[in-house]
Amino acid sequence: MEELLKRCFYGDRELEAKKHYHLFGRAEGRRHKSFLPTDFNYEEYYALNPEVKALARNKWEYPDEKFAKKHYLRQGAANNLAYRFDVPDNFKMEDYLFLNPDLEAVASDRLLKKERTFLLRKHYHFHGKAERRACSLDDLPRDFDFNAYYQLNEDVYDAAIAVNEYNNFYAIRHYLRLGRHEGRMYAFDLPDGFKEEEYLALNPQLNSFLVIENPSGKHRDFFLRLHYHYYGWQLGLPYKIEIPDDFDYRVYLLLNPDVAEGARQDNKSPDLFAEHHYLQHGIFERRPYTFEVPEDFDENVYLAYNPDLHAYLNENPSFDQDFLLRKHYHFYGRHENRTVL
């Protein structure tokens, strides 16, 4: 019987509520559903809206979660009151503390994790963001090299030495807090596919550089990257063991008779033999694989200025015209000062 009375009571209230909404609420723009955001945080709502906190205190309902939710639904949403601290999605309490060790005083490790997280999020919202404090190691580039960062930014190196903190932690903190906003370099400018072993193999003269700069041998790769960044690219030193885009096996065999002889004695096809030889030996021996012609060499123009070459072309019908004209210039034309433009 008691249960039946309860259902009747709540049923009557529901009916009255629907009737009120129909007659008045709809016209007045009253809410009829709960639109509480899924990420609503009542503690942050109080912190962000001190007037709500004061109101709750006056009603002896602080820090009640229900009061905060009711207030938001009745007034907060309509007035666009904030209910979450403005922190990045990748904010991490541990990272924020690591990157900003002075905050240990703000969030003591004696507090519960939930309390520390709240205090640190609050700090970032009210202070950290304006101070451009780093809050996540996810923002650190994958190729960040702290040794290179010090090398490329001498003032950072000097500052680290001055406070006796020459280590990767100081470099990471500096970059995330200041360096990235200042556009500082954090890694050597190397081409795609750069490999230290291949760079050294292709340039054995660098061994003397390593003996001087890295006598212990512990940081070989770092000094090889450093060398290419400052010197290698300017000198055009090779850094990758691969077939160049402009490699022509016919030219390689023609300019290297001993390789051509080896190809004749081998069962492999000439193109495969030439490429294999270049990768195994030629690249290290700096063997030529292209004809020496001007960068803007135009085969048609060369032929137009030198019509006598038509007979030369007719004598070698098995080769394409461009190949023969470049070959002619390499072996004869440049020595005869023939016109190319």
FIPA-139604 format. One record per residue (C-alpha): x, y, z; chain. Coordinates in steps of 0.2 Angstrom, whole numbers, plus 5000, padded with zeros to 4 digits. Layout:
! FIPA-139604
xx, yy, zz, mol
X, Y, Z, A
...
This chain:
! FIPA-139604
xx, yy, zz, mol
5000, 5000, 5000, A
5014, 5012, 5005, A
5023, 5008, 4988, A
5007, 5012, 4979, A
5005, 5029, 4987, A
5023, 5033, 4983, A
5020, 5029, 4964, A
5004, 5039, 4965, A
5013, 5054, 4973, A
5028, 5054, 4961, A
5015, 5051, 4946, A
5006, 5066, 4951, A
5022, 5077, 4952, A
5027, 5071, 4935, A
5010, 5075, 4928, A
5011, 5092, 4936, A
5028, 5095, 4929, A
5023, 5091, 4911, A
5007, 5102, 4913, A
5018, 5117, 4919, A
5030, 5115, 4905, A
5016, 5114, 4892, A
5008, 5129, 4898, A
5023, 5140, 4904, A
5040, 5132, 4904, A
5041, 5130, 4885, A
5037, 5148, 4882, A
5049, 5153, 4895, A
5063, 5143, 4888, A
5065, 5132, 4904, A
5076, 5117, 4903, A
5067, 5100, 4904, A
5082, 5088, 4902, A
5098, 5087, 4911, A
5112, 5094, 4900, A
5126, 5091, 4912, A
5142, 5089, 4902, A
5150, 5072, 4903, A
5167, 5080, 4909, A
5159, 5091, 4922, A
5170, 5092, 4937, A
5162, 5100, 4952, A
5178, 5104, 4962, A
5185, 5113, 4947, A
5168, 5122, 4945, A
5169, 5129, 4962, A
5188, 5134, 4960, A
5183, 5143, 4943, A
5168, 5152, 4950, A
5171, 5158, 4968, A
5154, 5166, 4968, A
5146, 5149, 4967, A
5158, 5143, 4981, A
5153, 5157, 4992, A
5134, 5153, 4989, A
5137, 5135, 4993, A
5146, 5140, 5009, A
5131, 5152, 5014, A
5119, 5137, 5012, A
5131, 5125, 5021, A
5132, 5115, 5006, A
5150, 5117, 5001, A
5159, 5106, 4994, A
5144, 5096, 4990, A
5144, 5089, 4972, A
5125, 5090, 4970, A
5124, 5108, 4974, A
5137, 5112, 4961, A
5128, 5101, 4948, A
5111, 5109, 4952, A
5119, 5126, 4951, A
5127, 5123, 4934, A
5110, 5116, 4927, A
5100, 5130, 4933, A
5112, 5145, 4931, A
5129, 5140, 4926, A
5126, 5133, 4909, A
5115, 5148, 4904, A
5129, 5160, 4910, A
5143, 5150, 4901, A
5152, 5147, 4917, A
5168, 5137, 4916, A
5168, 5120, 4924, A
5185, 5113, 4919, A
5202, 5120, 4920, A
5210, 5125, 4904, A
5224, 5113, 4902, A
5230, 5103, 4886, A
5222, 5086, 4883, A
5240, 5078, 4885, A
5242, 5086, 4902, A
5251, 5074, 4914, A
5254, 5077, 4933, A
5270, 5068, 4933, A
5277, 5077, 4918, A
5271, 5094, 4924, A
5281, 5090, 4941, A
5296, 5084, 4932, A
5297, 5098, 4920, A
5294, 5111, 4934, A
5302, 5105, 4950, A
5298, 5121, 4959, A
5280, 5115, 4960, A
5284, 5101, 4973, A
5280, 5115, 4986, A
5262, 5117, 4977, A
5258, 5098, 4977, A
5267, 5089, 4991, A
5270, 5070, 4988, A
5261, 5068, 5005, A
5244, 5072, 4997, A
5233, 5059, 4988, A
5236, 5058, 4969, A
5218, 5065, 4966, A
5222, 5080, 4977, A
5239, 5083, 4969, A
5232, 5082, 4951, A
5218, 5094, 4956, A
5231, 5107, 4963, A
5243, 5105, 4948, A
5229, 5107, 4935, A
5223, 5122, 4945, A
5241, 5129, 4945, A
5242, 5127, 4926, A
5226, 5135, 4923, A
5229, 5151, 4934, A
5248, 5152, 4932, A
5257, 5139, 4921, A
5248, 5143, 4905, A
5253, 5162, 4906, A
5271, 5157, 4911, A
5271, 5145, 4896, A
5276, 5131, 4907, A
5278, 5114, 4899, A
5266, 5101, 4905, A
5269, 5085, 4895, A
5284, 5075, 4888, A
5273, 5071, 4873, A
5277, 5088, 4866, A
5296, 5083, 4865, A
5301, 5079, 4847, A
5305, 5061, 4844, A
5322, 5066, 4837, A
5327, 5077, 4851, A
5345, 5076, 4854, A
5351, 5084, 4870, A
5369, 5084, 4866, A
5365, 5092, 4849, A
5354, 5105, 4858, A
5368, 5110, 4869, A
5380, 5111, 4854, A
5368, 5121, 4843, A
5364, 5133, 4858, A
5379, 5138, 4867, A
5369, 5150, 4879, A
5359, 5135, 4885, A
5376, 5125, 4888, A
5383, 5140, 4897, A
5367, 5141, 4908, A
5367, 5123, 4912, A
5386, 5123, 4917, A
5382, 5138, 4928, A
5369, 5129, 4938, A
5379, 5113, 4938, A
5365, 5104, 4928, A
5373, 5099, 4912, A
5362, 5084, 4908, A
5348, 5079, 4897, A
5335, 5084, 4910, A
5340, 5102, 4909, A
5340, 5102, 4890, A
5323, 5094, 4890, A
5316, 5107, 4902, A
5323, 5122, 4893, A
5317, 5116, 4876, A
5299, 5113, 4881, A
5298, 5129, 4892, A
5308, 5141, 4881, A
5317, 5133, 4866, A
5302, 5127, 4856, A
5294, 5144, 4857, A
5310, 5153, 4852, A
5312, 5141, 4837, A
5328, 5134, 4843, A
5336, 5119, 4834, A
5336, 5103, 4844, A
5345, 5091, 4831, A
5358, 5092, 4818, A
5351, 5096, 4800, A
5354, 5079, 4792, A
5346, 5072, 4776, A
5334, 5058, 4776, A
5342, 5041, 4777, A
5358, 5047, 4785, A
5367, 5033, 4793, A
5383, 5036, 4803, A
5391, 5019, 4799, A
5388, 5022, 4780, A
5395, 5040, 4781, A
5411, 5034, 4790, A
5413, 5020, 4777, A
5411, 5032, 4763, A
5423, 5044, 4770, A
5437, 5035, 4779, A
5446, 5051, 4781, A
5434, 5055, 4795, A
5443, 5043, 4806, A
5457, 5056, 4809, A
5443, 5069, 4814, A
5436, 5056, 4827, A
5453, 5053, 4835, A
5454, 5071, 4838, A
5436, 5075, 4843, A
5431, 5059, 4851, A
5446, 5050, 4858, A
5436, 5039, 4869, A
5425, 5032, 4855, A
5410, 5033, 4866, A
5401, 5046, 4856, A
5406, 5042, 4838, A
5389, 5044, 4830, A
5386, 5061, 4838, A
5402, 5068, 4831, A
5398, 5060, 4814, A
5382, 5069, 4814, A
5390, 5085, 4820, A
5403, 5084, 4806, A
5390, 5082, 4792, A
5379, 5096, 4800, A
5394, 5108, 4800, A
5405, 5102, 4786, A
5399, 5087, 4776, A
5385, 5094, 4767, A
5396, 5109, 4761, A
5409, 5098, 4755, A
5396, 5087, 4746, A
5402, 5071, 4755, A
5392, 5055, 4752, A
5382, 5049, 4766, A
5371, 5034, 4760, A
5376, 5018, 4751, A
5363, 5017, 4737, A
5362, 5018, 4719, A
5361, 5037, 4714, A
5346, 5042, 4704, A
5357, 5047, 4689, A
5367, 5031, 4689, A
5368, 5024, 4671, A
5376, 5007, 4670, A
5381, 5009, 4652, A
5391, 5025, 4657, A
5398, 5016, 4673, A
5405, 5002, 4662, A
5411, 5013, 4649, A
5421, 5025, 4661, A
5428, 5010, 4671, A
5435, 4997, 4658, A
5440, 4985, 4672, A
5422, 4984, 4678, A
5417, 4981, 4660, A
5429, 4967, 4658, A
5423, 4959, 4674, A
5405, 4960, 4668, A
5410, 4951, 4652, A
5417, 4937, 4661, A
5402, 4936, 4673, A
5386, 4927, 4670, A
5376, 4941, 4677, A
5367, 4954, 4666, A
5378, 4970, 4663, A
5366, 4981, 4672, A
5365, 4970, 4688, A
5384, 4968, 4688, A
5387, 4986, 4687, A
5375, 4991, 4701, A
5382, 4977, 4712, A
5400, 4983, 4709, A
5396, 5001, 4712, A
5388, 4997, 4729, A
5402, 4985, 4734, A
5417, 4995, 4728, A
5413, 5009, 4716, A
5405, 5020, 4729, A
5420, 5019, 4741, A
5432, 5021, 4727, A
5423, 5037, 4720, A
5422, 5029, 4703, A
5413, 5040, 4690, A
5395, 5034, 4684, A
5390, 5049, 4673, A
5397, 5059, 4659, A
5405, 5076, 4663, A
5393, 5088, 4654, A
5386, 5105, 4659, A
5371, 5105, 4670, A
5361, 5114, 4657, A
5367, 5103, 4643, A
5354, 5101, 4629, A
5357, 5086, 4617, A
5346, 5094, 4603, A
5355, 5111, 4604, A
5372, 5102, 4604, A
5367, 5093, 4588, A
5360, 5108, 4580, A
5377, 5118, 4583, A
5387, 5102, 4577, A
5378, 5095, 4562, A
5393, 5084, 4558, A
5388, 5073, 4573, A
5374, 5066, 4562, A
5387, 5054, 4554, A
5393, 5049, 4572, A
5375, 5045, 4577, A
5372, 5034, 4561, A
5388, 5024, 4565, A
5380, 5019, 4582, A
5362, 5015, 4579, A
5361, 5003, 4594, A
5362, 5017, 4606, A
5349, 5031, 4610, A
5354, 5048, 4603, A
5355, 5057, 4620, A
5367, 5044, 4627, A
5378, 5046, 4611, A
5378, 5065, 4611, A
5383, 5066, 4630, A
5396, 5053, 4627, A
5403, 5063, 4612, A
5404, 5078, 4622, A
5412, 5069, 4637, A
5426, 5061, 4626, A
5428, 5074, 4612, A
5417, 5089, 4613, A
5423, 5098, 4628, A
5441, 5096, 4623, A
5437, 5102, 4605, A
5428, 5117, 4613, A
5412, 5113, 4604, A
5397, 5124, 4606, A
5384, 5118, 4618, A
5373, 5133, 4620, A
